[in-house]
Amino acid sequence: MMMKTAEQISTALEITAPFLMIDNYELIEKGKTAIATKSISVDDWFFECHLPKSGVMPGTLQIEGMLQTLVLLIYDSFEHGEHRAYVNNINVKLMKAVTVATCSELRYEATILSMRRGICKGEVIALCDGTKICAGTFSYASPHLMAVPKSAE
């Protein structure tokens, strides 16, 4: 198992606060599964500007945490080096609001479903203190891993 801190995650993803949506990451099985977490606090910036009376985390930021978890799993599982993978399909169902009153930690569980010709498909579920709040399937394209057809000569 490989663990990453917020600083290592930020470096790997080239994403910094406040847009970094995961605090800790653990590779459970290379090419298969990873888990990431995000601590939720009343002091988080998005609670001030998104439905401030309700204290609701934007669904788009929950999805961003899911994407960040899956792409780290892809980077740790396949030869990426300095190359990037780019999201090209998102299918998410948001099931329950994340509020500062009901959630202290988000947990993202990512699984790779397939990797063919540089296209990786995966799924991620998000749990809020053990309750499933959203789930999605995603695909990422890794252009440097895509097979280039040979020219006919």
MDTraj code that builds the backbone (N, CA, C; nanometers):
import mdtraj as md
import numpy as np

residues = "MET MET MET LYS THR ALA GLU GLN ILE SER THR ALA LEU GLU ILE THR ALA PRO PHE LEU MET ILE ASP ASN TYR GLU LEU ILE GLU LYS GLY LYS THR ALA ILE ALA THR LYS SER ILE SER VAL ASP ASP TRP PHE PHE GLU CYS HIS LEU PRO LYS SER GLY VAL MET PRO GLY THR LEU GLN ILE GLU GLY MET LEU GLN THR LEU VAL LEU LEU ILE TYR ASP SER PHE GLU HIS GLY GLU HIS ARG ALA TYR VAL ASN ASN ILE ASN VAL LYS LEU MET LYS ALA VAL THR VAL ALA THR CYS SER GLU LEU ARG TYR GLU ALA THR ILE LEU SER MET ARG ARG GLY ILE CYS LYS GLY GLU VAL ILE ALA LEU CYS ASP GLY THR LYS ILE CYS ALA GLY THR PHE SER TYR ALA SER PRO HIS LEU MET ALA VAL PRO LYS SER ALA GLU".split()
xyz = np.array([
    [0.0833, -0.1183, 0.0000],
    [0.0000, 0.0000, 0.0000],
    [0.0875, 0.1243, 0.0000],
    [0.0442, 0.2234, -0.0758],
    [0.1163, 0.3499, -0.0843],
    [0.0235, 0.4604, -0.0349],
    [0.0764, 0.5459, 0.0519],
    [-0.0031, 0.6573, 0.1036],
    [0.0576, 0.7881, 0.0553],
    [-0.0294, 0.8893, 0.0369],
    [0.0157, 1.0223, -0.0031],
    [-0.0496, 1.1264, 0.0867],
    [0.0304, 1.2268, 0.1208],
    [-0.0194, 1.3397, 0.1980],
    [-0.0760, 1.4448, 0.1026],
    [-0.1393, 1.5461, 0.1586],
    [-0.1964, 1.6540, 0.0765],
    [-0.0882, 1.7188, -0.0099],
    [0.0313, 1.7371, 0.0439],
    [0.1403, 1.7989, -0.0338],
    [0.1806, 1.7106, -0.1519],
    [0.1921, 1.5810, -0.1301],
    [0.2269, 1.4882, -0.2383],
    [0.1146, 1.4792, -0.3420],
    [-0.0098, 1.4832, -0.2955],
    [-0.1251, 1.4805, -0.3859],
    [-0.1243, 1.6052, -0.4729],
    [-0.1019, 1.7200, -0.4105],
    [-0.0981, 1.8472, -0.4823],
    [0.0086, 1.8461, -0.5913],
    [0.1255, 1.7941, -0.5602],
    [0.2345, 1.7854, -0.6573],
    [0.1980, 1.6910, -0.7717],
    [0.1440, 1.5744, -0.7387],
    [0.1097, 1.4749, -0.8414],
    [0.0009, 1.5252, -0.9357],
    [-0.0971, 1.5958, -0.8820],
    [-0.2098, 1.6420, -0.9632],
    [-0.1883, 1.7802, -1.0240],
    [-0.0896, 1.8527, -0.9735],
    [-0.0688, 1.9923, -1.0130],
    [-0.1925, 2.0759, -0.9815],
    [-0.2502, 2.0505, -0.8645],
    [-0.3667, 2.1233, -0.8150],
    [-0.3341, 2.1689, -0.6733],
    [-0.3657, 2.2937, -0.6438],
    [-0.3385, 2.3467, -0.5108],
    [-0.4680, 2.3854, -0.4403],
    [-0.4555, 2.4128, -0.3107],
    [-0.5692, 2.4640, -0.2335],
    [-0.6093, 2.5983, -0.2930],
    [-0.7331, 2.6335, -0.2961],
    [-0.8449, 2.5634, -0.2321],
    [-0.9102, 2.4572, -0.3204],
    [-0.8596, 2.4324, -0.4408],
    [-0.9253, 2.3396, -0.5319],
    [-0.8862, 2.1939, -0.5091],
    [-0.7889, 2.1696, -0.4246],
    [-0.7524, 2.0318, -0.3911],
    [-0.8625, 1.9760, -0.3013],
    [-0.9313, 1.8744, -0.3467],
    [-1.0494, 1.8236, -0.2771],
    [-1.0256, 1.6946, -0.2004],
    [-0.8992, 1.6538, -0.1872],
    [-0.8677, 1.5381, -0.1029],
    [-0.7468, 1.5717, -0.0165],
    [-0.7488, 1.5203, 0.1062],
    [-0.6409, 1.5465, 0.2024],
    [-0.5419, 1.4311, 0.2119],
    [-0.5932, 1.3094, 0.1995],
    [-0.5112, 1.1887, 0.2121],
    [-0.5529, 1.0897, 0.1049],
    [-0.4563, 1.0087, 0.0626],
    [-0.4807, 0.9117, -0.0436],
    [-0.4039, 0.7849, -0.0105],
    [-0.4678, 0.6718, -0.0363],
    [-0.4015, 0.5433, -0.0144],
    [-0.4298, 0.4507, -0.1317],
    [-0.3235, 0.4050, -0.1961],
    [-0.3352, 0.3048, -0.3020],
    [-0.3524, 0.1699, -0.2332],
    [-0.4655, 0.1062, -0.2542],
    [-0.4932, -0.0229, -0.1912],
    [-0.4351, -0.1361, -0.2750],
    [-0.4662, -0.1343, -0.4064],
    [-0.4133, -0.2353, -0.4973],
    [-0.3878, -0.1709, -0.6328],
    [-0.2626, -0.1742, -0.6758],
    [-0.2238, -0.1132, -0.8032],
    [-0.3104, -0.1675, -0.9166],
    [-0.3620, -0.0755, -0.9987],
    [-0.4456, -0.1136, -1.1111],
    [-0.5885, -0.1488, -1.0731],
    [-0.6204, -0.1385, -0.9431],
    [-0.7542, -0.1808, -0.8985],
    [-0.8244, -0.0766, -0.8121],
    [-0.7723, -0.0492, -0.6915],
    [-0.8479, 0.0332, -0.5971],
    [-0.7615, 0.1314, -0.5186],
    [-0.8267, 0.2405, -0.4792],
    [-0.7645, 0.3418, -0.3935],
    [-0.8727, 0.4082, -0.3108],
    [-0.8310, 0.4669, -0.2003],
    [-0.9220, 0.5394, -0.1112],
    [-0.8606, 0.6752, -0.0821],
    [-0.9441, 0.7783, -0.0805],
    [-0.8988, 0.9124, -0.0431],
    [-1.0004, 0.9720, 0.0530],
    [-0.9543, 1.0675, 0.1344],
    [-1.0439, 1.1329, 0.2286],
    [-1.0289, 1.2836, 0.2219],
    [-1.1349, 1.3509, 0.2631],
    [-1.1371, 1.4966, 0.2727],
    [-1.2079, 1.5325, 0.4034],
    [-1.1376, 1.6004, 0.4934],
    [-1.1992, 1.6472, 0.6171],
    [-1.2893, 1.7659, 0.5857],
    [-1.4054, 1.7671, 0.6472],
    [-1.5023, 1.8741, 0.6275],
    [-1.5098, 1.9550, 0.7566],
    [-1.5022, 2.0868, 0.7415],
    [-1.5036, 2.1762, 0.8569],
    [-1.5888, 2.2985, 0.8270],
    [-1.6452, 2.3580, 0.9285],
    [-1.7244, 2.4805, 0.9134],
    [-1.6398, 2.5918, 0.8504],
    [-1.5082, 2.5827, 0.8607],
    [-1.4180, 2.6836, 0.8067],
    [-1.3872, 2.6659, 0.6579],
    [-1.4350, 2.5578, 0.5957],
    [-1.4089, 2.5373, 0.4527],
    [-1.4673, 2.6525, 0.3712],
    [-1.3894, 2.7010, 0.2743],
    [-1.4234, 2.8203, 0.1974],
    [-1.5574, 2.8120, 0.1260],
    [-1.5940, 2.6940, 0.0788],
    [-1.7156, 2.6823, -0.0017],
    [-1.8431, 2.6980, 0.0804],
    [-1.8387, 2.6756, 0.2115],
    [-1.9577, 2.6937, 0.2938],
    [-1.9955, 2.8413, 0.3058],
    [-1.8989, 2.9314, 0.2910],
    [-1.9264, 3.0755, 0.2974],
    [-2.0002, 3.1253, 0.1737],
    [-1.9759, 3.0633, 0.0585],
    [-2.0274, 3.1196, -0.0667],
    [-2.1293, 3.0319, -0.1395],
    [-2.1591, 2.9136, -0.0895],
    [-2.2565, 2.8253, -0.1542],
    [-2.3642, 2.7896, -0.0521],
    [-2.4820, 2.8431, -0.0720],
    [-2.5937, 2.8210, 0.0201],
    [-2.5492, 2.8392, 0.1660],
    [-2.4972, 2.9582, 0.2002],
    [-2.4366, 2.9789, 0.3317],
    [-2.5311, 2.9546, 0.4498],
    [-2.6598, 2.9741, 0.4333],
    [-2.7529, 2.9491, 0.5433],
    [-2.7697, 2.8002, 0.5707],
    [-2.7476, 2.7189, 0.4678],
    [-2.7642, 2.5738, 0.4809],
    [-2.6332, 2.5004, 0.5046],
    [-2.5210, 2.5630, 0.4684],
    [-2.3907, 2.4969, 0.4848],
    [-2.3767, 2.3729, 0.3988],
    [-2.4131, 2.3821, 0.2702],
    [-2.4094, 2.2676, 0.1797],
    [-2.2858, 2.2751, 0.0900],
    [-2.2120, 2.1646, 0.0838],
    [-2.0968, 2.1558, -0.0060],
    [-2.1468, 2.1421, -0.1497],
    [-2.0906, 2.2190, -0.2429],
    [-2.1330, 2.2060, -0.3830],
    [-2.1091, 2.0640, -0.4365],
    [-2.2083, 2.0117, -0.5083],
    [-2.1947, 1.8793, -0.5686],
    [-2.0776, 1.8726, -0.6647],
    [-2.0502, 1.9837, -0.7335],
    [-1.9379, 1.9844, -0.8275],
    [-1.8049, 1.9623, -0.7571],
    [-1.7934, 2.0078, -0.6335],
    [-1.6689, 1.9859, -0.5585],
    [-1.6598, 1.8422, -0.5086],
    [-1.7739, 1.7812, -0.4795],
    [-1.7740, 1.6391, -0.4447],
    [-1.7267, 1.5574, -0.5649],
    [-1.7776, 1.5931, -0.6828],
    [-1.7370, 1.5248, -0.8060],
    [-1.5883, 1.5469, -0.8310],
    [-1.5393, 1.6670, -0.8066],
    [-1.3964, 1.6946, -0.8236],
    [-1.3124, 1.6040, -0.7334],
    [-1.3556, 1.5828, -0.6104],
    [-1.2846, 1.4902, -0.5211],
    [-1.2841, 1.3487, -0.5751],
    [-1.3958, 1.3080, -0.6365],
    [-1.4034, 1.1756, -0.6980],
    [-1.3044, 1.1653, -0.8139],
    [-1.3016, 1.2688, -0.8983],
    [-1.2110, 1.2709, -1.0135],
    [-1.0642, 1.2691, -0.9690],
    [-1.0318, 1.3481, -0.8667],
    [-0.8940, 1.3533, -0.8189],
    [-0.8493, 1.2176, -0.7643],
    [-0.9373, 1.1482, -0.6953],
    [-0.9044, 1.0163, -0.6421],
    [-0.8782, 0.9169, -0.7545],
    [-0.9673, 0.9151, -0.8540],
    [-0.9516, 0.8203, -0.9645],
    [-0.8268, 0.8494, -1.0470],
    [-0.7990, 0.9755, -1.0750],
    [-0.6809, 1.0051, -1.1575],
    [-0.5522, 0.9698, -1.0830],
    [-0.5482, 0.9862, -0.9517],
    [-0.4295, 0.9420, -0.8763],
    [-0.4120, 0.7910, -0.8881],
    [-0.5230, 0.7179, -0.8814],
    [-0.5164, 0.5725, -0.8984],
    [-0.4627, 0.5378, -1.0371],
    [-0.5072, 0.6094, -1.1384],
    [-0.4572, 0.5870, -1.2746],
    [-0.3079, 0.6167, -1.2821],
    [-0.2646, 0.7296, -1.2274],
    [-0.1227, 0.7667, -1.2307],
    [-0.0361, 0.6640, -1.1583],
    [-0.0872, 0.6098, -1.0475],
    [-0.0102, 0.5123, -0.9703],
    [-0.0128, 0.3727, -1.0314],
    [-0.1041, 0.3499, -1.1263],
    [-0.1214, 0.2157, -1.1828],
    [-0.0601, 0.1969, -1.3203],
    [-0.0487, 0.3058, -1.3960],
    [-0.0017, 0.2953, -1.5343],
    [0.1117, 0.3940, -1.5572],
    [0.1911, 0.3713, -1.6581],
    [0.3082, 0.4547, -1.6871],
    [0.2682, 0.5949, -1.7315],
    [0.2755, 0.6893, -1.6397],
    [0.2360, 0.8258, -1.6738],
    [0.3516, 0.9241, -1.6699],
    [0.4465, 0.9045, -1.5810],
    [0.5572, 0.9992, -1.5713],
    [0.5053, 1.1411, -1.5582],
    [0.5477, 1.2287, -1.6466],
    [0.5031, 1.3684, -1.6464],
    [0.3787, 1.3904, -1.7324],
    [0.3301, 1.2854, -1.7973],
    [0.2114, 1.2964, -1.8828],
    [0.0849, 1.3072, -1.7985],
    [-0.0195, 1.3588, -1.8575],
    [-0.1477, 1.3778, -1.7893],
    [-0.2553, 1.2902, -1.8521],
    [-0.3561, 1.2583, -1.7714],
    [-0.4787, 1.1935, -1.8194],
    [-0.5888, 1.2981, -1.8107],
    [-0.6808, 1.2945, -1.9047],
    [-0.7862, 1.3952, -1.9122],
    [-0.9228, 1.3287, -1.9069],
    [-1.0084, 1.3797, -1.8210],
    [-1.1430, 1.3250, -1.8085],
    [-1.2191, 1.3494, -1.9385],
    [-1.2891, 1.2466, -1.9857],
    [-1.3673, 1.2651, -2.1079],
    [-1.5107, 1.2149, -2.0956],
    [-1.5473, 1.1607, -1.9800],
    [-1.6857, 1.1206, -1.9595],
    [-1.7137, 1.1145, -1.8102],
    [-1.8281, 1.1724, -1.7718],
    [-1.8699, 1.1739, -1.6313],
    [-2.0164, 1.1334, -1.6250],
    [-2.0478, 1.0389, -1.5380],
    [-2.1861, 0.9999, -1.5128],
    [-2.1994, 0.9827, -1.3618],
    [-2.2624, 1.0813, -1.2968],
    [-2.2680, 1.0835, -1.1504],
    [-2.4106, 1.0972, -1.1019],
    [-2.4384, 1.0298, -0.9926],
    [-2.5659, 1.0461, -0.9239],
    [-2.5365, 1.0992, -0.7841],
    [-2.5882, 1.2198, -0.7555],
    [-2.5779, 1.2788, -0.6219],
    [-2.6999, 1.2330, -0.5431],
    [-2.6773, 1.1714, -0.4289],
    [-2.7869, 1.1105, -0.3537],
    [-2.8259, 1.1858, -0.2281],
    [-2.7309, 1.2552, -0.1685],
    [-2.7577, 1.3195, -0.0410],
    [-2.6663, 1.4403, -0.0255],
    [-2.7195, 1.5496, 0.0285],
    [-2.6397, 1.6714, 0.0482],
    [-2.5339, 1.6507, 0.1552],
    [-2.4194, 1.7108, 0.1319],
    [-2.3122, 1.7120, 0.2315],
    [-2.3198, 1.8465, 0.3022],
    [-2.3509, 1.8426, 0.4310],
    [-2.3561, 1.9655, 0.5086],
    [-2.2557, 1.9580, 0.6220],
    [-2.2159, 2.0744, 0.6682],
    [-2.1206, 2.0800, 0.7779],
    [-2.1817, 2.0194, 0.9046],
    [-2.3139, 2.0217, 0.9146],
    [-2.3807, 1.9662, 1.0319],
    [-2.3868, 1.8135, 1.0303],
    [-2.3803, 1.7533, 0.9100],
    [-2.3987, 1.6075, 0.9004],
    [-2.2746, 1.5310, 0.8566],
    [-2.1667, 1.5999, 0.8257],
    [-2.0503, 1.5304, 0.7703],
    [-1.9203, 1.5897, 0.8232],
    [-1.8354, 1.5036, 0.8755],
    [-1.7035, 1.5505, 0.9197],
    [-1.5922, 1.5027, 0.8264],
    [-1.6204, 1.3970, 0.7494],
    [-1.5203, 1.3468, 0.6555],
    [-1.5855, 1.2791, 0.5362],
    [-1.5370, 1.3156, 0.4169],
    [-1.5766, 1.2473, 0.2940],
    [-1.4740, 1.1387, 0.2661],
    [-1.5210, 1.0255, 0.2213],
    [-1.4334, 0.9144, 0.1840],
    [-1.4668, 0.8767, 0.0412],
    [-1.3656, 0.8753, -0.0437],
    [-1.3821, 0.8398, -0.1842],
    [-1.3183, 0.7026, -0.2069],
    [-1.3952, 0.6098, -0.2617],
    [-1.3453, 0.4755, -0.2922],
    [-1.3479, 0.4573, -0.4432],
    [-1.2288, 0.4486, -0.5031],
    [-1.2149, 0.4414, -0.6486],
    [-1.1751, 0.3005, -0.6918],
    [-1.2316, 0.2591, -0.8047],
    [-1.2007, 0.1284, -0.8625],
    [-1.1831, 0.1444, -1.0133],
    [-1.0774, 0.0876, -1.0656],
    [-1.0575, 0.0853, -1.2107],
    [-1.1347, -0.0332, -1.2673],
    [-1.2192, -0.0047, -1.3666],
    [-1.2991, -0.1088, -1.4307],
    [-1.2283, -0.1658, -1.5531],
    [-1.1610, -0.0794, -1.6303],
    [-1.0890, -0.1258, -1.7485],
    [-0.9880, -0.0210, -1.7932],
    [-0.8879, -0.0674, -1.8678],
    [-0.7884, 0.0211, -1.9305],
    [-0.7551, -0.0406, -2.0645],
    [-0.7946, 0.0289, -2.1718],
    [-0.7688, -0.0202, -2.3072],
    [-0.7267, 0.0962, -2.3953],
    [-0.6138, 0.0786, -2.4613],
    [-0.5653, 0.1766, -2.5583],
    [-0.5653, 0.3196, -2.5042],
    [-0.5264, 0.3343, -2.3800],
    [-0.5146, 0.4671, -2.3208],
    [-0.6434, 0.5249, -2.2663],
    [-0.7529, 0.4497, -2.2710],
    [-0.8798, 0.4946, -2.2130],
    [-0.9065, 0.4115, -2.0879],
    [-0.9145, 0.4807, -1.9757],
    [-0.9388, 0.4136, -1.8485],
    [-1.0810, 0.4440, -1.8028],
    [-1.1529, 0.3410, -1.7645],
    [-1.2866, 0.3567, -1.7080],
    [-1.2804, 0.3164, -1.5618],
    [-1.3464, 0.3959, -1.4801],
    [-1.3464, 0.3662, -1.3377],
    [-1.4731, 0.4135, -1.2713],
    [-1.4901, 0.3692, -1.1486],
    [-1.6038, 0.4137, -1.0708],
    [-1.5555, 0.4617, -0.9353],
    [-1.6304, 0.5552, -0.8791],
    [-1.5973, 0.6091, -0.7476],
    [-1.7273, 0.6253, -0.6703],
    [-1.7254, 0.5826, -0.5445],
    [-1.8369, 0.6129, -0.4564],
    [-1.7842, 0.7064, -0.3484],
    [-1.8723, 0.7952, -0.3025],
    [-1.8365, 0.8870, -0.1955],
    [-1.9254, 0.8589, -0.0758],
    [-1.8611, 0.8530, 0.0384],
    [-1.9333, 0.8282, 0.1627],
    [-1.9096, 0.9441, 0.2587],
    [-2.0144, 0.9796, 0.3298],
    [-2.0061, 1.0858, 0.4289],
    [-2.0284, 1.0204, 0.5651],
    [-1.9214, 1.0101, 0.6416],
    [-1.9300, 0.9429, 0.7712],
    [-1.9997, 0.8074, 0.7589],
    [-1.9667, 0.7332, 0.6522],
    [-2.0179, 0.5986, 0.6317],
    [-2.1444, 0.5877, 0.5485],
    [-2.2119, 0.6995, 0.5186],
    [-2.3335, 0.6973, 0.4372],
    [-2.2997, 0.7337, 0.2933],
    [-2.3458, 0.6509, 0.1988],
    [-2.3207, 0.6763, 0.0563],
    [-2.3957, 0.8023, 0.0141],
    [-2.3204, 0.8998, -0.0403],
    [-2.3827, 1.0262, -0.0798],
    [-2.3813, 1.0477, -0.2313],
    [-2.2873, 0.9871, -0.3005],
    [-2.2856, 0.9958, -0.4465],
    [-2.2016, 0.8829, -0.5036],
    [-2.2280, 0.8541, -0.6307],
    [-2.1541, 0.7485, -0.7001],
    [-2.1458, 0.7874, -0.8467],
    [-2.0368, 0.7469, -0.9096],
    [-2.0225, 0.7820, -1.0496],
    [-1.9276, 0.6908, -1.1237],
    [-1.9443, 0.6922, -1.2559],
    [-1.8494, 0.6259, -1.3446],
    [-1.7852, 0.7343, -1.4305],
    [-1.6589, 0.7147, -1.4594],
    [-1.5803, 0.8153, -1.5292],
    [-1.4902, 0.7470, -1.6304],
    [-1.4531, 0.8193, -1.7341],
    [-1.3443, 0.7713, -1.8195],
    [-1.2447, 0.8826, -1.8389],
    [-1.1207, 0.8402, -1.8434],
    [-1.0066, 0.9289, -1.8638],
    [-0.9322, 0.8831, -1.9884],
    [-0.8802, 0.9789, -2.0615],
    [-0.7956, 0.9485, -2.1769],
    [-0.6525, 0.9841, -2.1427],
    [-0.5622, 0.8931, -2.1715],
    [-0.4189, 0.9144, -2.1557],
    [-0.3581, 0.9129, -2.2955],
    [-0.3493, 1.0304, -2.3595],
    [-0.3050, 1.0342, -2.4996],
    [-0.1724, 0.9631, -2.5252],
    [-0.0782, 0.9722, -2.4323],
    [0.0526, 0.9089, -2.4548],
    [0.0466, 0.7562, -2.4506],
    [-0.0629, 0.6998, -2.3996],
    [-0.0780, 0.5540, -2.3960],
    [-0.1648, 0.5005, -2.5096],
    [-0.2183, 0.5903, -2.5911],
    [-0.3047, 0.5471, -2.7000],
    [-0.2227, 0.4939, -2.8158],
    [-0.2698, 0.3846, -2.8710],
    [-0.2011, 0.3232, -2.9842],
    [-0.2219, 0.4131, -3.1075],
    [-0.1140, 0.4440, -3.1741],
    [-0.1209, 0.5242, -3.2961],
    [-0.1172, 0.4275, -3.4139],
    [-0.2176, 0.4364, -3.5034],
    [-0.2189, 0.3445, -3.6175],
    [-0.0944, 0.3644, -3.7037],
    [-0.0436, 0.2554, -3.7550],
    [0.0726, 0.2629, -3.8438],
    [0.0266, 0.3065, -3.9822],
    [0.1038, 0.3932, -4.0431],
    [0.0670, 0.4394, -4.1757],
    [0.0953, 0.3295, -4.2796],
    [0.0092, 0.3261, -4.3788],
    [0.0271, 0.2291, -4.4876],
    [0.1330, 0.2854, -4.5836],
    [0.2324, 0.2087, -4.6083],
    [0.3395, 0.2570, -4.6984],
    [0.3466, 0.1737, -4.8228],
])
top = md.Topology()
chain = top.add_chain()
for i, resn in enumerate(residues, 1):
    res = top.add_residue(resn, chain, resSeq=i)
    for name in ("N", "CA", "C"):
        top.add_atom(name, md.element.get_by_symbol(name[0]), res)
traj = md.Trajectory(xyz[None], top)
